[in-house]
Amino acid sequence: MTTSELYAVYCQAHAIHDPSLGEATRTILTAGSAIERAIVEFAVEDAENGTPLRSRAQFARAVEAGLAALAPLGLRAA
């Protein structure tokens, strides 16, 4: 998956788990691949800790910082 594709996963997971949005937004997000599951965990951690949704640039920097862990899970350049 590319960073752009992963950002969409991040945004969706963050919105689902953002406590400020209330229970009405809670749905089940199914993450299939290992990299998607890692990004969902990252988003849930952000949301539950009160970290606002990261911008695309902030997310790209976070992915870059975790490149060593994410590349073996299927991160592609794009």
Secondary structure, 3 states (H helix, E strand, C coil): CCHHHHHHHHHHHHHHHCHHHCHHHCCCCCCCCHHHHHHHHHHHHHHHCCCCCCCHHHHHHHHHHCHHHHHHHCCCCC
